[in-house]
Amino acid sequence: MSREPRTPGPPDDVVIVGGGAAGLGLAHRLAASGHPSVTLVDAPEGPLRPPERTWCYWARRPGDFDEFDEAVTASWSRLRVHGTDGHAITVDPAPLTYRMLRSADFERLVHSRLARSPGVRVLRATADTVHRTADGAEVRCTTPDGRTLSLPARYVFDSRPRRPLPPARTRLVQHFRGWFVHTDTDRFDPEVADLMDFRVPQPAHGLAFGYVLPLAPDRALVEYTEFSRTPLTPAAYDAALTHYSRDVLALGSYTVESVEQGAIPMTDARFERRTGPSVFRIGTAGGATRPATGYTFAAVQRQSRAVAASLRTGRAAVPPPHGRRALAMDAVLLRALDTGRINGPDFFTALFRRVPPERLLRFLDGGTSPREEWSIGLRTPVRAMLRTALELPFLPRRSPFAPHPGERDR
Ligand SMILES: Cc1cc2nc3c(=O)[nH]c(=O)nc-3n(C[C@H](O)[C@H](O)[C@H](O)COP(=O)(O)OP(=O)(O)OC[C@H]3O[C@@H](n4cnc5c(N)ncnc54)[C@H](O)[C@@H]3O)c2cc1C
């Protein structure tokens, strides 16, 4: 959906750049709180617009993100992890459920709400520059018909992807390809999502797992994922997916109805959230991707809520999407994985086996107390993690020589 650009007029209070998970989430929050003057600028169809994706997150029902329920494709009350030895651990993270949205459904839902909000307009244009002005900031953009527009605003929230990524000590990528499969016979249990299935051959560096989200007894999203330094070719993902579907899941005869592929940076880089007095970065560009898991969606929605609340008080504040302790622990884990000091499949399998599931998911959302985190830490390979923690402060964060490998797919 797109509405005609307003001709130049009074400055907006807020301009949001980028209409993905973060930009839409913030626009939705501001519309819901009746914010009087918001422009959302999203790139027109073309290379800047990411392909359709699925976004998963866990949520308390009712309670968290109920307003997006209409766009939820599926949800699961039980989660399963398979160790490399084939042993399965099935857990019930009640009161949390795991939920899946498709980005196109989310976009449709939010755009329909924005269309009913008199204070919000949506502009299809490419944002070229964002710079500060005496009264705030200005976004210069180009419309699909080649016109240049200048959008002055009191505050700008920018979610355009960052290239290259900031300096880091560890630069891994969570990269994956998934098939939406339709099997000839019923093969899936729609109640159970397989979060990590380590029964796949493990790469020489990093780790690999299957991920299965059943949508019906004969339909599922089946993914092959690696945490490593470089994405694979489509042919290599397809070979891994064929092996996983045929030899591990024994799906029998199936058709692939559509494909999703992506790469998410897993890095201990520091992401600036404020690039000028009135200019903020949000979303992945502002560090909302949790380094150790790649999950981003729920964090950006929580952050949007906080930004909308701050704007209601008359000033903008963008709280950090993840706490310091969470980022410090993730930095240790990423380096321990990257150096091969810990065995990734054993590490994650042990966490699911030994930590109560609701606590583990809350931990991944940064919602645990130091005491709970201490007890989770004791369930990890303590010696290897401690050694890594002790060396991290002495390692410099280095700039990448080339764009982060995880950005090639985006
Ligand atoms: C395939 C895939 C699956 C994922 N699955 C999950 C998941 O299940 N759960 C989870 O929590 N996270 C997931 N992630 C990670 C993360 O949630 C997503 O990457 C999420 O889209 C990040 O939100 P964002 O708003 O920061 O960026 P995006 O959603 O990528 O939005 C950026 C927006 O900026 C716009 N844009 C870019 N350049 C310009 C420009 N110059 N002018 C105007 N607009 C511009 C683009 O059109 C786009 O709409 C996934 C990522 C990928 C790639």
PDBQT file of the ligand as one rigid body, heavy atoms in Angstrom, charges set to zero:
ROOT
HETATM    1  C1  LIG A 501      15.199 -14.793   5.857  1.00  0.00    +0.000 C 
HETATM    2  C2  LIG A 501      15.245 -14.221   7.249  1.00  0.00    +0.000 A 
HETATM    3  C3  LIG A 501      14.486 -14.804   8.260  1.00  0.00    +0.000 A 
HETATM    4  C4  LIG A 501      14.527 -14.274   9.549  1.00  0.00    +0.000 A 
HETATM    5  N1  LIG A 501      13.767 -14.872  10.514  1.00  0.00    +0.000 NA
HETATM    6  C5  LIG A 501      13.746 -14.336  11.741  1.00  0.00    +0.000 A 
HETATM    7  C6  LIG A 501      12.906 -14.904  12.746  1.00  0.00    +0.000 A 
HETATM    8  O1  LIG A 501      12.267 -15.934  12.525  1.00  0.00    +0.000 OA
HETATM    9  N2  LIG A 501      12.843 -14.292  13.949  1.00  0.00    +0.000 N 
HETATM   10  C7  LIG A 501      13.559 -13.168  14.234  1.00  0.00    +0.000 A 
HETATM   11  O2  LIG A 501      13.436 -12.629  15.335  1.00  0.00    +0.000 OA
HETATM   12  N3  LIG A 501      14.393 -12.640  13.307  1.00  0.00    +0.000 NA
HETATM   13  C8  LIG A 501      14.497 -13.185  12.083  1.00  0.00    +0.000 A 
HETATM   14  N4  LIG A 501      15.310 -12.630  11.144  1.00  0.00    +0.000 N 
HETATM   15  C9  LIG A 501      16.187 -11.506  11.540  1.00  0.00    +0.000 C 
HETATM   16  C10 LIG A 501      15.449 -10.147  11.574  1.00  0.00    +0.000 C 
HETATM   17  O3  LIG A 501      14.259 -10.248  12.299  1.00  0.00    +0.000 OA
HETATM   18  C11 LIG A 501      15.106  -9.617  10.219  1.00  0.00    +0.000 C 
HETATM   19  O4  LIG A 501      16.263  -9.437   9.454  1.00  0.00    +0.000 OA
HETATM   20  C12 LIG A 501      14.294  -8.306  10.297  1.00  0.00    +0.000 C 
HETATM   21  O5  LIG A 501      13.742  -8.130   9.041  1.00  0.00    +0.000 OA
HETATM   22  C13 LIG A 501      15.132  -7.104  10.716  1.00  0.00    +0.000 C 
HETATM   23  O6  LIG A 501      14.274  -5.979  10.752  1.00  0.00    +0.000 OA
HETATM   24  P1  LIG A 501      14.758  -4.544  10.272  1.00  0.00    +0.000 P 
HETATM   25  O7  LIG A 501      13.586  -3.650  10.286  1.00  0.00    +0.000 OA
HETATM   26  O8  LIG A 501      15.972  -4.155  11.015  1.00  0.00    +0.000 OA
HETATM   27  O9  LIG A 501      15.258  -4.772   8.765  1.00  0.00    +0.000 OA
HETATM   28  P2  LIG A 501      14.364  -5.143   7.509  1.00  0.00    +0.000 P 
HETATM   29  O10 LIG A 501      13.166  -5.904   7.918  1.00  0.00    +0.000 OA
HETATM   30  O11 LIG A 501      15.280  -5.756   6.523  1.00  0.00    +0.000 OA
HETATM   31  O12 LIG A 501      13.865  -3.722   6.989  1.00  0.00    +0.000 OA
HETATM   32  C14 LIG A 501      14.712  -2.789   6.379  1.00  0.00    +0.000 C 
HETATM   33  C15 LIG A 501      13.826  -1.957   5.474  1.00  0.00    +0.000 C 
HETATM   34  O13 LIG A 501      14.584  -0.890   4.963  1.00  0.00    +0.000 OA
HETATM   35  C16 LIG A 501      14.143  -0.637   3.649  1.00  0.00    +0.000 C 
HETATM   36  N5  LIG A 501      15.205   0.080   2.975  1.00  0.00    +0.000 N 
HETATM   37  C17 LIG A 501      16.465  -0.332   2.712  1.00  0.00    +0.000 A 
HETATM   38  N6  LIG A 501      17.161   0.662   2.119  1.00  0.00    +0.000 NA
HETATM   39  C18 LIG A 501      16.310   1.728   2.016  1.00  0.00    +0.000 A 
HETATM   40  C19 LIG A 501      16.443   3.042   1.496  1.00  0.00    +0.000 A 
HETATM   41  N7  LIG A 501      17.598   3.492   0.996  1.00  0.00    +0.000 N 
HETATM   42  N8  LIG A 501      15.361   3.846   1.550  1.00  0.00    +0.000 NA
HETATM   43  C20 LIG A 501      14.202   3.438   2.071  1.00  0.00    +0.000 A 
HETATM   44  N9  LIG A 501      14.021   2.191   2.591  1.00  0.00    +0.000 NA
HETATM   45  C21 LIG A 501      15.079   1.366   2.563  1.00  0.00    +0.000 A 
HETATM   46  C22 LIG A 501      13.841  -2.003   3.059  1.00  0.00    +0.000 C 
HETATM   47  O14 LIG A 501      12.883  -1.912   2.037  1.00  0.00    +0.000 OA
HETATM   48  C23 LIG A 501      13.249  -2.728   4.297  1.00  0.00    +0.000 C 
HETATM   49  O15 LIG A 501      11.859  -2.645   4.313  1.00  0.00    +0.000 OA
HETATM   50  C24 LIG A 501      15.326 -13.137   9.840  1.00  0.00    +0.000 A 
HETATM   51  C25 LIG A 501      16.102 -12.579   8.833  1.00  0.00    +0.000 A 
HETATM   52  C26 LIG A 501      16.078 -13.113   7.558  1.00  0.00    +0.000 A 
HETATM   53  C27 LIG A 501      16.957 -12.476   6.501  1.00  0.00    +0.000 C 
ENDROOT
TORSDOF 0
